[in-house]
Amino acid sequence: MPDLIVHPAERPLIGSVPVPADKSIAHRALLLAGLATGQSRVRCGALGGDVRSTVDALRALGVRVEEPSPGDLVVHGAGLSGLRAPDGPIDCGNSGTTMRLLAGILVAQRFAARLVGDASLSRRPMERVAKPLRLRGGRIEGQLDPRTIGEITAPLDVGPLPEPHVLSSIEYDLPVPCDQVKSALLFSGLFADGPTFVREPIVSRDHTERMLTALGVPVDSVGAMVCLDAARFSGDLPAFDVDVPGDLSAAAFLLAAAELVPGSRVTARRVGLNPTRTGLLEVLRDMDSSVAVEIKGEALGEPTGDLHIASGSGLRGGRAGGELAARALDELPILLGLAARARGVTEVFDARELRVQETDRIAAMASVLAAFGLRCEERTDGLLVEGRPDRPLEAADVDSRGDHRIAMTAAVLGLAARGPTRVRDAGCIATSFPLFVGTLRALGARIEVEGARAA
């Protein structure tokens, strides 16, 4: 796997650049296109590894997906009853979203399927999605996790649902907010004989609800409760055409790079601005960032626009917890990176979910920050970071641990170091931001790729 050598920034980062398509939206759009009746078009730009896993999964289930040009996908929907049994295990790669959302669809099928993933995905908890799907009549089993009593991991064996059984209605309270579990239940609700009620402690990402509503599925949301009423659903999903908005999580790394390099002016174009995803922008404003939002349109119920940032007089420490932490969960690693250069102390809390992602991101970020010479305190549900705004960070040698967000955070911090920084095993970046290195270079950063092909 390639390493990145990131050199300290020698001049401001300047430019207006696109960012990769939002993975959360792309996964859902592709799966719904596969279940729709007719031909849909989903434009995703350069496909990262995670979204490619969803495309390959659809093909394994008999859905014809064409790619007339890179990232332009034509999906010939099979309809709700048209999926076929795969010839072998369905490989979800590193994508937990692919695995969990597919589980919600596959529990309703009359055939069995096995969902597998890479080493990282095979360590992630899956009982949280299996339990409610079993409660509504689905069959789903996994491997017992020796680390946690009652937990399972991939591979997951799903189905078949025997004739003449149909998935039942369900009313389920999620113990922690989780958009993937909520979405799996809503997808399974398309096949059920009664309503699907899901309650969360606080509202998680609502991409699935917005998309289903835009396609005419009866979904009602009140606060942190959502209901899909199968009795009012026609049983058909219409084909659609969508340009998937850019990923705010990817844009966050570019905004952070601009914030860390004095004199920078950067615009990230056509980014998804769903309110359940914009917690980072609120935290940045509280930290005296100059980030500005320009709303420009909508795509399948998702607001889109441009994000502008110009580095100013410097950041001050901030706090992210509760609902803000939930709405900025994927961005918390780079927020902790920004904390390295903020005046005072930054605290992230109520983020225990970071422990069970591609890696233990709390432990990983504690290690990364220490490598750059920062003082931080690791806590069960977050980190406390003491900023170092007045002098460069130490040049670091960082292992990504196979986690794309850890790798990109370390690369961005390298721009503010006193010497070259090495980010090891950086190939994982391609799962979410295949053109990360090229985009930073286009803005003026100096980054070398050593080893295999570029990230």
LUMMIFI-83071 format. One line per field, with one value per residue (C-alpha): x, y, z. Coordinates in Angstrom, 2 decimals, decimal comma. Layout:
REM residues N
x: (X|...)
y: (Y|...)
z: (Z|...)
END
This chain:
REM residues 455
x: (0,00|1,29|2,62|2,12|4,94|3,32|5,53|4,84|2,77|5,00|2,21|-1,55|-3,98|-6,09|-8,86|-12,38|-12,68|-15,32|-15,50|-16,51|-20,15|-21,67|-21,30|-24,32|-26,57|-24,94|-25,40|-29,09|-29,75|-28,16|-30,03|-33,36|-32,59|-32,01|-35,45|-37,22|-39,22|-37,47|-34,16|-32,59|-29,49|-27,22|-24,26|-21,60|-18,39|-15,23|-16,36|-14,64|-14,24|-17,26|-19,73|-18,18|-19,03|-22,71|-22,60|-20,99|-23,54|-26,43|-24,86|-24,46|-28,21|-29,06|-29,46|-27,95|-25,76|-24,04|-21,34|-21,36|-18,76|-16,84|-19,21|-22,30|-24,36|-27,43|-29,36|-31,99|-34,22|-35,42|-38,47|-39,18|-39,67|-37,01|-33,75|-32,16|-30,01|-26,30|-23,88|-21,64|-20,95|-21,57|-18,39|-19,14|-15,45|-14,92|-18,46|-20,57|-23,34|-23,50|-23,67|-26,24|-28,58|-28,42|-29,34|-32,60|-33,43|-32,24|-34,23|-37,36|-36,10|-37,01|-33,35|-30,36|-27,36|-24,05|-22,53|-18,76|-16,26|-12,62|-10,79|-11,90|-15,58|-15,49|-14,74|-17,62|-20,74|-23,75|-26,15|-27,54|-29,03|-29,68|-31,80|-34,62|-34,69|-35,17|-37,93|-39,94|-39,49|-36,24|-33,49|-30,02|-27,06|-23,39|-20,17|-20,04|-17,70|-15,30|-14,65|-18,27|-20,94|-24,05|-22,38|-22,00|-19,80|-19,62|-19,94|-23,71|-26,03|-29,35|-32,62|-34,36|-37,80|-39,96|-43,24|-45,84|-44,37|-44,05|-42,10|-44,30|-44,85|-42,43|-42,11|-38,49|-36,54|-32,91|-30,66|-28,28|-28,90|-27,79|-28,83|-27,68|-29,93|-32,82|-32,35|-32,16|-35,48|-37,06|-35,80|-37,22|-40,47|-40,95|-41,63|-43,61|-47,33|-47,60|-46,03|-42,41|-41,93|-38,40|-37,52|-34,07|-32,69|-31,83|-32,32|-29,58|-28,96|-32,25|-31,08|-33,27|-36,39|-35,83|-35,16|-38,14|-40,42|-39,14|-40,02|-43,57|-43,19|-45,40|-42,83|-43,72|-41,23|-42,04|-38,99|-36,85|-39,58|-40,10|-42,85|-43,15|-46,80|-46,83|-50,63|-50,33|-47,40|-48,25|-45,50|-43,67|-40,69|-40,44|-37,21|-35,36|-32,42|-30,06|-26,73|-25,47|-24,33|-20,73|-19,75|-19,51|-17,24|-14,76|-15,13|-14,25|-10,64|-10,25|-11,80|-9,50|-6,44|-7,38|-7,94|-4,50|-2,53|-2,42|-3,79|-5,72|-9,00|-10,81|-14,27|-15,77|-18,45|-21,93|-21,72|-24,66|-25,97|-28,51|-29,13|-28,57|-25,01|-23,89|-22,91|-19,28|-20,15|-21,79|-18,78|-16,43|-18,40|-18,21|-14,42|-14,29|-13,87|-14,86|-16,67|-19,58|-22,46|-24,06|-27,23|-27,69|-30,21|-31,62|-31,17|-33,72|-34,74|-31,16|-30,13|-26,84|-24,50|-20,94|-18,74|-16,23|-13,43|-10,64|-8,16|-8,33|-6,89|-6,95|-9,30|-10,22|-11,00|-14,47|-16,77|-18,74|-21,06|-24,68|-26,64|-23,74|-21,41|-24,03|-24,43|-20,66|-19,66|-17,68|-16,03|-14,85|-11,37|-10,61|-12,22|-9,74|-7,04|-8,12|-8,02|-4,26|-3,94|-6,73|-6,16|-7,02|-8,70|-11,09|-13,35|-15,19|-17,58|-20,69|-18,84|-18,41|-19,55|-16,09|-14,75|-16,49|-15,88|-13,21|-10,83|-11,09|-10,98|-10,65|-7,52|-6,23|-6,60|-4,95|-1,97|-1,94|-2,07|0,70|2,85|2,50|3,56|0,13|-1,09|-4,43|-6,48|-8,25|-11,65|-14,17|-16,41|-14,03|-10,86|-9,62|-6,98|-4,73|-4,04|-0,62|-1,39|1,85|4,46|4,55|3,58|6,26|6,89|5,23|5,28|1,70|0,07|-3,42|-4,54|-6,36|-8,83|-9,34|-10,37|-7,36|-5,07|-6,58|-6,53|-2,83|-2,10|-3,85|-1,97|1,27|0,72|1,22|4,29|7,92|9,14|7,88|5,22|4,81|1,33|1,67|-0,82|-2,62|-4,31|-7,40|-8,13|-9,49|-12,52|-14,01|-11,86|-9,99|-8,70|-7,67|-3,99|-4,67|-7,21|-4,80|-2,07|-4,43|-4,86|-1,09|-0,04|3,13|2,47|4,44|3,18|5,61|5,04|2,05|-0,35|-1,48|-4,29)
y: (0,00|3,52|6,00|9,76|12,22|15,54|18,63|21,73|24,26|26,83|29,09|29,55|26,99|28,68|27,35|26,11|22,33|19,59|16,85|13,20|12,23|11,75|8,04|7,91|9,30|7,29|3,96|4,64|5,99|2,93|0,45|2,19|2,33|-1,44|-1,92|0,55|-0,28|1,02|2,64|5,08|7,22|7,92|10,24|9,79|11,11|9,16|6,03|5,25|1,69|1,79|2,87|0,39|-2,34|-1,39|-1,43|-4,90|-6,13|-5,07|-6,89|-10,00|-9,83|-9,75|-5,99|-4,70|-1,67|0,06|2,74|4,60|7,01|7,02|7,58|7,80|4,74|3,48|1,06|-1,21|-1,74|-5,24|-4,08|-5,13|-8,77|-9,07|-9,70|-13,12|-15,35|-14,55|-17,18|-16,77|-14,48|-10,78|-8,87|-5,54|-4,61|-1,97|-0,59|-0,99|0,97|-1,55|-4,48|-3,07|-1,61|-4,75|-6,80|-4,83|-5,73|-9,34|-10,43|-10,08|-12,31|-15,95|-16,87|-16,97|-14,68|-14,32|-10,87|-10,72|-7,89|-7,05|-7,50|-4,10|-4,56|-8,09|-6,60|-4,13|-4,80|-6,17|-7,29|-3,75|-4,30|-8,05|-7,83|-5,59|-7,41|-10,69|-9,12|-8,49|-12,07|-11,97|-14,55|-13,13|-14,67|-13,77|-14,85|-14,56|-11,77|-13,11|-9,54|-8,73|-11,01|-11,06|-9,32|-10,68|-9,69|-10,52|-12,77|-12,38|-15,12|-13,55|-15,27|-16,96|-15,76|-18,88|-18,90|-17,67|-15,52|-11,74|-9,37|-8,04|-4,53|-3,28|-0,52|-0,23|2,10|2,43|2,43|4,85|6,99|5,07|6,03|2,68|0,63|3,04|2,80|-1,00|-1,10|1,36|-0,63|-3,82|-1,93|-1,69|-5,45|-5,63|-6,18|-3,39|-0,13|0,41|2,74|3,69|5,99|7,36|9,21|12,05|12,38|10,73|11,33|11,37|10,67|7,56|9,37|12,23|9,91|7,64|10,66|12,10|8,77|8,82|6,34|7,28|8,22|10,50|11,98|13,67|14,70|11,61|9,18|8,02|5,80|4,05|3,10|-0,02|0,15|3,37|2,16|1,14|-1,50|0,20|2,53|4,84|5,17|8,45|10,57|12,15|13,94|12,85|15,88|16,19|14,69|17,21|14,73|14,92|18,70|18,93|17,91|20,65|23,26|22,12|22,33|25,89|26,75|25,45|27,22|31,03|33,13|30,25|30,71|27,51|26,70|23,20|23,07|21,50|19,91|18,19|20,43|18,17|19,70|16,31|16,35|19,93|19,75|20,38|23,75|24,85|23,78|25,60|28,83|28,52|28,14|31,48|29,89|32,00|29,14|30,39|28,46|29,30|27,26|26,58|23,79|20,40|16,77|14,08|16,00|16,96|20,65|21,44|24,40|25,71|26,02|28,89|29,37|31,90|31,39|34,28|35,21|31,67|29,26|29,04|25,80|24,35|21,62|18,94|16,61|15,46|16,16|18,12|15,13|12,88|15,29|15,55|11,96|11,31|14,72|14,39|13,09|16,17|18,40|16,95|17,69|21,33|21,40|20,95|24,55|26,16|28,47|26,70|23,34|21,49|18,75|16,02|13,93|11,71|10,09|6,51|5,36|6,36|3,31|0,86|2,33|1,34|1,47|2,78|6,39|7,80|5,76|6,35|10,14|10,19|8,44|10,76|13,92|12,66|11,97|15,63|16,75|17,53|16,97|15,19|13,20|10,10|9,46|6,67|8,72|11,26|13,34|16,54|18,31|21,22|23,35|24,52|27,62|29,54|27,17|24,42|20,88|18,21|16,26|12,89|9,30|8,04|4,66|5,07|1,76|1,20|4,00|6,59|9,39|8,89|8,91|12,13|13,86|13,05|14,31|17,62|18,07|17,47|20,79|22,56|20,58|21,76|19,02|16,25|13,93|10,30|8,74|4,99|2,66|5,55|3,44|3,28|6,89|5,59|4,12|7,60|10,24|8,69|12,08|13,38|13,81|15,37|17,79|19,02|19,35|21,42|23,79|24,14|21,45|19,41|15,71|12,73|9,17|6,38|2,71|1,41|3,48|6,86|7,19)
z: (0,00|-0,77|1,76|1,50|2,14|3,04|2,98|5,08|3,15|1,48|0,22|0,75|-0,65|-3,32|-5,54|-6,17|-6,36|-6,47|-3,86|-4,30|-4,20|-0,76|-0,03|2,27|-0,45|-3,26|-1,45|-0,85|-4,34|-5,95|-3,76|-4,39|-8,11|-8,00|-6,39|-8,69|-11,79|-14,88|-15,72|-13,25|-13,66|-10,69|-11,32|-8,63|-10,16|-9,35|-7,50|-4,22|-3,05|-0,73|-3,41|-5,84|-3,28|-3,50|-7,31|-7,27|-4,73|-6,98|-9,91|-7,76|-7,07|-10,78|-11,26|-14,50|-13,86|-16,76|-16,57|-19,91|-18,49|-15,20|-12,30|-14,52|-13,58|-15,38|-13,16|-14,68|-11,66|-10,87|-8,88|-5,30|-6,29|-8,99|-7,13|-7,65|-5,51|-5,77|-7,06|-4,03|-1,06|-1,63|-0,83|0,88|1,07|3,74|3,55|6,68|4,97|2,12|4,53|6,94|4,32|2,19|5,26|5,47|1,87|1,90|4,98|2,83|-0,01|-0,64|-1,12|1,21|0,89|2,69|3,25|3,75|4,09|4,58|7,89|9,18|8,32|9,76|13,19|13,22|15,34|13,46|16,20|16,27|12,81|13,10|16,27|14,96|11,62|13,48|15,57|12,41|11,19|9,24|9,43|10,02|11,82|12,11|13,75|17,54|18,57|21,23|22,42|23,36|24,82|22,64|19,70|16,18|13,26|9,55|7,66|7,91|6,69|5,69|4,75|3,19|4,24|3,79|1,92|2,73|5,52|5,14|7,33|10,11|11,39|14,01|16,58|17,62|19,90|18,88|21,97|20,22|17,13|14,03|10,52|9,08|11,39|10,88|7,12|7,16|9,00|6,57|3,57|5,10|5,65|1,88|1,95|5,22|5,81|8,37|9,48|10,49|13,45|14,49|17,39|18,17|21,19|18,79|15,04|12,99|9,26|7,40|3,84|3,56|4,73|2,29|-0,61|0,03|0,38|-2,90|-4,57|-3,22|-0,37|2,63|5,26|8,15|10,61|13,90|15,85|16,39|15,29|11,71|10,29|6,93|6,37|4,19|3,90|1,89|-0,23|-3,80|-3,89|-6,77|-6,67|-9,70|-11,66|-11,14|-12,25|-9,70|-9,48|-6,07|-4,04|-2,91|0,44|3,27|5,09|2,20|1,92|5,63|4,92|2,32|4,62|7,42|5,17|4,24|7,90|8,87|6,11|6,57|3,71|2,10|0,22|-0,79|-2,14|-2,15|-4,84|-4,82|-1,39|0,30|3,10|4,80|8,28|9,94|8,54|9,15|12,82|11,86|10,32|13,57|15,61|13,20|13,55|17,34|16,93|15,00|11,57|8,57|6,81|4,71|3,12|-0,23|-0,89|-4,61|-5,20|-4,28|-5,36|-4,46|-1,35|-0,39|-0,24|-1,99|-2,22|-2,06|1,02|1,17|3,67|4,07|6,89|9,31|12,68|13,97|15,68|19,33|21,14|20,83|22,10|20,27|22,13|22,25|19,06|17,56|17,90|16,28|13,34|12,90|13,66|10,46|10,69|14,30|13,36|11,26|13,88|16,38|13,83|13,70|17,50|17,19|15,98|18,02|20,97|24,21|24,71|22,40|23,75|21,86|23,97|23,59|20,67|21,88|18,42|17,15|18,97|16,60|13,15|10,61|13,56|17,11|15,99|19,50|20,20|16,67|16,91|20,32|18,72|15,69|17,78|20,05|16,97|15,98|19,47|20,89|24,42|24,60|27,08|25,82|27,37|26,99|24,69|23,22|23,52|25,14|23,02|24,00|20,94|19,74|17,64|17,94|16,55|13,91|14,74|14,92|11,72|12,22|11,04|11,23|10,55|9,09|10,65|7,36|8,13|5,38|7,74|9,99|6,94|5,52|8,92|9,32|5,79|6,46|9,76|7,86|6,08|9,42|10,55|10,69|8,33|6,01|7,46|6,40|6,34|6,04|4,36|2,67|-0,02|2,21|1,23|-2,08|-0,30|0,06|-1,71|-4,67|-5,87|-2,43|-3,25|-6,66|-5,17|-2,50|-5,12|-7,29|-4,32|-3,95|-1,48|-2,07|-1,50|-2,79|-3,14|-2,40|-3,11|-5,05|-7,13|-5,82|-3,30)
END
